[in-house]
Amino acid sequence: GGVVLTTYGTLRSSAAELAEVGWGLVVADEAQHVKNSRSATARALRTVPAEARVALTGTPLENNLSELWALLDWTTPGLLGPLKTFRARHARAVEGGEDPEATERLARLVRPFLLRRRKSDPGIVPELPPKTETEHPVALSREQASLYEAVVRETLAQIEQAAGIERRGLVMKLLTSLKQICNHPAQYLREGPEAGAARAGRSGKLAVLDELLGAILAEGSSVLVFTQYVAMARMLSAHLAARGVDCRLLHGGTPVARREEMVEEFQAGSVPVFLLSLKAAGTGLNLTRAAHVVHYDRWWNPAVEEQATDRAYRIGQTHPVQVHRLLTEGTVEDRIAGLLAAKRELADAVLGGGEAALTELTDAELADLVALRRQP
């Protein structure tokens, strides 16, 4: 008897040795790492025999229901049938929204096999301080508005002439371009961090962040700033350095030793601002020094954002936590925030749409989604 702890990397390289043992229980922590059933990690995990299996994750869905199928097909084989059958019987109806009862049918099927723990649950709330969430409306600069409208006009014209995978690719490119323009023109134009730092007035969002950080630092607080783009994080790092603000930057390429060192520096209070890429820092970090969390740009799945916020809002936090979301007014960011709010009930039923669902919009629906709405 005994307990063996290992990493997913070691699992992949030592799957044959692990498969020779008859395990009583296999637990997959941060199980979103095996959400793709065809990945090498997921295939290796399936070769390890166990009398019982448990998957632990805060994001059972990030993009589509196939990810939920992958987790449950490992923990409870056969429950949802083959992936092709699951897609035809459940996923299309739920994700498409054409059958209002489809979500409830799927929820009834999987609910007995899910143990959900939320911060709002009795017994957890008393251990956590209050959390306040604020959306900060941001006006685009003149340069941002001009770039935004030009990209919408040119790309929609291309989309009208495209079909199939080419059209989906153009839609994804359009959404990415618009989000980058909303962040800072220099990010979309790939001008590099130095250019962005030198001409910070080009971005309405960066100007609001400057004001916000000024107020936070003046009160002696610490702050986490999340962005989904490493390039934008580097730009923010250069910009803050030019202003004399001490900060650290963590992204997927940060070595493990340096990552741990930066976390210790932040937790000790020697660095007030921690810049983090959303995917690299969404899990596995304890950053309770922060009383503020800023989401510089929006991720399409609220569960991913919440996991990032939970780096600060977690057991051990003693300060009230303020969450700030920067939203450019009248843009696709604004509309996506509305869609996420309207679909909270679906997300609560373990459903996530993600960017991919937007590629299936009609030309007219897409044009309405991305059109720049001038503010009065």
C-alpha positions in Angstrom: 0.0 0.0 0.0 1.0 3.6 -0.5 0.5 6.8 -2.4 2.4 7.8 -5.5 2.4 11.4 -6.8 3.5 12.0 -10.3 3.3 14.6 -13.1 1.5 14.3 -16.4 4.9 14.5 -18.1 6.2 11.5 -16.1 2.9 9.7 -16.8 3.5 10.0 -20.6 7.1 8.8 -20.4 6.5 6.0 -17.8 3.0 4.8 -18.8 4.2 1.3 -19.3 5.6 1.0 -15.8 2.6 2.6 -14.2 0.3 0.3 -16.2 1.9 -2.8 -14.6 0.5 -1.9 -11.2 -3.1 -2.6 -10.1 -4.0 0.8 -8.6 -6.9 1.1 -6.1 -7.5 4.7 -7.1 -6.2 7.1 -9.7 -6.8 10.8 -9.2 -6.2 13.2 -12.1 -5.8 16.7 -10.6 -6.1 19.7 -12.9 -7.9 17.3 -15.2 -8.4 19.9 -17.9 -5.0 18.6 -19.1 -6.7 15.5 -20.4 -9.8 17.2 -21.9 -8.6 16.1 -25.4 -9.2 12.4 -25.5 -6.7 12.0 -28.4 -3.8 13.8 -26.7 -0.8 11.8 -25.6 -1.5 12.5 -21.9 -5.1 11.3 -22.1 -4.1 8.2 -24.0 -1.4 7.4 -21.4 -3.8 8.0 -18.5 -6.3 5.5 -20.0 -3.7 2.7 -19.9 -3.3 2.9 -16.1 -5.6 0.3 -14.5 -7.6 1.4 -11.4 -10.6 0.2 -9.4 -11.8 3.8 -9.1 -11.0 7.1 -10.9 -11.5 10.7 -9.9 -11.0 13.8 -12.0 -10.5 17.1 -10.2 -10.9 20.4 -12.2 -12.3 23.8 -11.9 -12.9 24.0 -15.7 -14.6 20.8 -16.9 -15.5 22.8 -20.0 -13.5 25.4 -21.8 -14.6 25.1 -25.4 -17.2 22.4 -26.1 -19.0 19.5 -24.6 -16.5 17.0 -26.1 -14.2 18.0 -23.2 -16.8 16.9 -20.6 -17.2 13.7 -22.5 -13.5 13.0 -22.4 -13.4 13.4 -18.6 -16.5 11.3 -17.9 -15.5 8.6 -20.4 -12.3 8.2 -18.4 -13.9 8.3 -14.9 -17.1 6.5 -15.9 -16.5 4.6 -19.1 -19.6 4.0 -21.2 -21.8 6.5 -19.4 -22.1 8.9 -22.4 -21.4 6.3 -25.1 -18.9 6.8 -28.0 -17.9 10.4 -28.8 -19.7 10.3 -32.2 -23.0 9.2 -30.6 -22.6 11.7 -27.7 -22.1 14.5 -30.2 -25.2 13.5 -32.2 -27.5 12.7 -29.2 -26.5 15.5 -26.8 -23.8 18.0 -27.7 -25.3 19.5 -30.9 -28.7 20.1 -29.4 -27.2 21.7 -26.2 -24.6 23.8 -27.9 -27.0 24.8 -30.7 -29.7 25.8 -28.3 -32.5 24.5 -30.6 -33.8 22.1 -27.9 -34.5 23.9 -24.6 -34.8 20.6 -22.7 -31.5 19.2 -24.1 -29.4 20.9 -21.4 -31.5 19.5 -18.6 -31.5 16.0 -20.0 -27.7 16.0 -20.2 -27.5 17.5 -16.7 -29.7 14.8 -15.3 -27.5 12.2 -16.8 -24.2 13.5 -15.6 -25.2 15.1 -12.3 -24.9 11.9 -10.2 -21.3 11.6 -11.2 -20.3 15.2 -10.4 -19.4 16.6 -7.0 -19.4 20.4 -7.3 -17.8 22.6 -4.7 -18.4 26.3 -5.1 -17.2 29.3 -3.0 -20.8 30.1 -2.3 -21.4 26.7 -0.6 -22.3 26.8 3.1 -19.2 26.2 5.2 -16.9 27.8 2.6 -18.3 31.3 2.6 -17.4 32.1 6.2 -13.8 31.3 5.5 -13.5 33.8 2.7 -13.6 37.6 2.7 -16.1 39.5 0.5 -15.4 39.7 -3.3 -16.5 42.7 -5.4 -16.7 42.6 -9.2 -16.6 45.8 -11.3 -16.7 46.3 -15.0 -14.9 49.4 -16.2 -16.2 50.8 -19.5 -13.4 52.0 -21.8 -13.7 54.3 -24.8 -11.6 53.4 -27.8 -9.0 56.0 -28.9 -9.4 57.5 -32.4 -6.7 55.2 -33.8 -8.3 52.1 -32.2 -11.7 53.0 -33.7 -10.3 53.6 -37.2 -8.4 50.3 -37.1 -11.4 48.4 -35.7 -13.8 49.6 -38.4 -11.2 49.0 -41.2 -10.6 45.4 -40.0 -14.3 44.7 -39.7 -15.0 46.0 -43.2 -12.2 44.2 -44.9 -12.6 40.9 -43.2 -16.4 40.7 -43.5 -16.0 41.2 -47.2 -13.6 38.2 -47.3 -15.9 36.1 -45.1 -18.8 36.7 -47.5 -16.8 35.0 -50.3 -15.6 32.1 -48.1 -17.0 28.8 -46.9 -16.3 25.8 -44.7 -13.0 25.7 -42.8 -11.7 28.8 -44.7 -14.6 30.9 -43.4 -14.2 29.6 -39.8 -10.5 30.5 -40.0 -11.4 34.0 -41.1 -13.9 34.5 -38.3 -11.4 33.4 -35.7 -8.8 35.7 -37.2 -11.3 38.6 -37.2 -12.2 38.0 -33.5 -8.6 37.8 -32.5 -7.7 41.0 -34.4 -10.5 43.0 -32.9 -9.6 41.9 -29.4 -5.9 42.9 -30.0 -7.0 46.3 -31.3 -9.2 46.8 -28.2 -6.1 46.1 -26.1 -3.7 48.4 -27.9 -3.0 49.2 -31.6 0.7 48.3 -31.1 -0.3 44.7 -30.3 -2.4 44.3 -33.4 0.3 46.0 -35.5 3.1 43.9 -33.9 5.1 47.0 -33.1 6.7 45.4 -30.0 6.6 46.5 -26.3 8.9 49.5 -26.7 6.6 51.2 -29.2 3.6 50.6 -27.0 5.4 52.0 -23.9 6.4 55.1 -25.8 2.9 55.9 -27.2 0.6 54.7 -24.4 -2.0 57.4 -25.2 -3.0 55.3 -28.2 -5.0 52.9 -26.1 -8.1 53.8 -24.1 -7.8 50.6 -22.2 -4.2 51.2 -21.2 -5.1 54.7 -20.0 -7.8 53.2 -17.7 -5.4 50.6 -16.4 -2.9 53.4 -15.5 -5.6 55.2 -13.5 -6.6 52.0 -11.8 -3.1 51.0 -10.9 -2.4 54.5 -9.6 -5.3 54.2 -7.2 -4.4 50.7 -6.1 -0.7 51.4 -5.5 -1.5 54.6 -3.7 -3.4 52.6 -1.1 -0.5 50.3 -0.6 -2.3 47.2 -2.2 -1.0 44.5 -4.4 -2.6 43.5 -7.8 -2.7 40.7 -10.3 -3.1 41.8 -14.0 -4.3 39.0 -16.3 -4.2 39.1 -20.1 -4.6 36.2 -22.6 -1.8 37.5 -24.8 1.9 37.1 -23.8 2.7 40.0 -26.3 0.4 42.3 -24.4 1.8 41.3 -21.1 5.3 42.1 -22.3 4.0 45.5 -23.6 2.4 46.2 -20.2 5.7 45.2 -18.4 7.7 47.6 -20.6 5.1 50.3 -20.0 5.1 49.9 -16.2 8.9 49.8 -16.1 9.0 53.1 -18.0 6.7 54.6 -15.4 8.9 53.3 -12.6 6.4 50.7 -11.4 8.1 47.5 -10.1 6.4 44.4 -11.6 6.9 40.7 -12.5 5.8 38.9 -15.6 4.8 35.2 -15.7 3.9 33.3 -18.8 4.1 29.8 -20.3 7.8 30.1 -21.1 8.8 31.1 -17.6 11.2 28.4 -16.1 9.8 26.6 -13.1 12.5 27.9 -10.7 12.0 31.5 -11.8 8.2 31.1 -11.5 8.5 30.0 -7.9 10.9 32.8 -7.1 8.5 35.4 -8.6 5.6 34.0 -6.6 7.7 34.2 -3.4 8.7 37.8 -4.2 5.1 38.8 -4.7 3.8 37.0 -1.6 6.5 38.7 0.5 5.3 42.1 -0.7 8.4 43.2 -2.4 6.7 43.5 -5.8 3.2 45.2 -6.0 2.2 44.3 -9.5 2.2 40.8 -11.0 1.5 40.4 -14.7 0.3 37.0 -15.8 -0.8 35.3 -19.0 -4.2 33.8 -18.4 -3.6 30.2 -19.5 -0.1 29.9 -17.8 -1.3 31.3 -14.5 -4.9 30.1 -14.4 -4.1 27.2 -12.1 -1.7 26.0 -9.4 -0.7 29.4 -7.9 -1.4 30.8 -4.5 -1.3 34.6 -4.7 -3.3 35.7 -1.7 -1.2 38.9 -1.3 -3.3 40.5 -4.0 -6.4 42.4 -2.9 -7.1 43.4 -6.5 -7.4 41.3 -9.7 -7.5 43.1 -13.1 -8.7 41.3 -16.3 -7.2 43.4 -19.0 -9.0 41.5 -21.8 -11.9 39.0 -21.7 -11.7 35.3 -22.2 -14.8 33.7 -23.9 -15.3 31.2 -21.1 -16.1 32.7 -17.7 -14.9 29.6 -15.9 -11.4 30.3 -17.1 -11.5 33.9 -15.8 -12.9 32.7 -12.5 -10.0 30.2 -12.1 -7.6 33.0 -12.7 -9.4 35.2 -10.1 -9.1 32.3 -7.7 -5.3 32.7 -7.6 -6.2 35.5 -5.1 -9.7 34.6 -3.9 -9.0 31.4 -2.2 -8.7 29.8 1.2 -6.1 31.8 3.1 -7.1 35.2 1.7 -7.7 37.6 4.5 -8.4 40.8 2.6 -11.6 41.7 0.6 -10.8 41.1 -3.1 -11.8 43.5 -5.8 -12.1 42.1 -9.4 -11.8 44.6 -12.2 -12.8 43.9 -15.8 -11.8 46.3 -18.6 -14.4 46.4 -21.4 -14.2 48.6 -24.5 -17.6 50.1 -25.2 -19.5 49.3 -28.3 -17.1 46.6 -29.5 -17.2 42.8 -29.7 -15.8 42.7 -26.1 -18.9 44.6 -25.0 -21.2 42.2 -26.8 -19.4 39.0 -25.6 -19.8 40.2 -22.0 -23.5 40.4 -22.6 -23.6 37.0 -24.1 -21.7 35.5 -21.2 -24.0 37.2 -18.7 -27.1 35.9 -20.6 -25.8 32.3 -20.6 -24.8 32.1 -17.0 -27.5 29.6 -16.4 -26.1 27.3 -19.1 -22.6 27.7 -17.8 -24.0 26.7 -14.4 -25.4 23.5 -16.0 -21.8 22.6 -17.0 -21.9 24.1 -20.5 -19.2 26.2 -22.2 -19.4 27.6 -25.7 -16.1 29.3 -26.4 -14.9 31.1 -29.5 -15.5 28.1 -31.8 -19.3 28.5 -31.5 -19.1 32.0 -33.0 -17.6 30.6 -36.2 -21.1 29.2 -37.0 -22.9 32.5 -36.9 -24.4 33.7 -40.2 -22.8 36.7 -42.0 -25.5 39.0 -40.8 -25.2 37.8 -37.1 -21.4 38.1 -37.3 -21.6 41.6 -38.7 -24.0 42.6 -35.9 -21.6 41.0 -33.3 -18.5 42.9 -34.4 -19.9 46.2 -35.6 -18.5 49.2 -33.7 -21.4 51.0 -31.9 -20.6 54.6 -31.4 -21.4 55.8 -27.8 -23.6 58.8 -27.4 
